[in-house]
Amino acid sequence: MKCASCGDEIKGGAVWRDDQPYCSEECADVGPGEEEEEEEDEEEDK
């Protein structure tokens, strides 16, 4: 399973937030990496 924020492989217990797996509390605080980048790109296009 990969971290939804940094993409690293999660070894051991995952931190779950909003049905997404994260490798640490820090990554969970940042949130999903790919989705944020897509949203920023859409805002720049407007």
Sequence and secondary structure as in RCSB ss.txt:
>XXXX:A:sequence
MKCASCGDEIKGGAVWRDDQPYCSEECADVGPGEEEEEEEDEEEDK
>XXXX:A:secstr
 B TTT  B  S  EEETTEEESSHHHHHH  HHHHHHHHHHHHH 
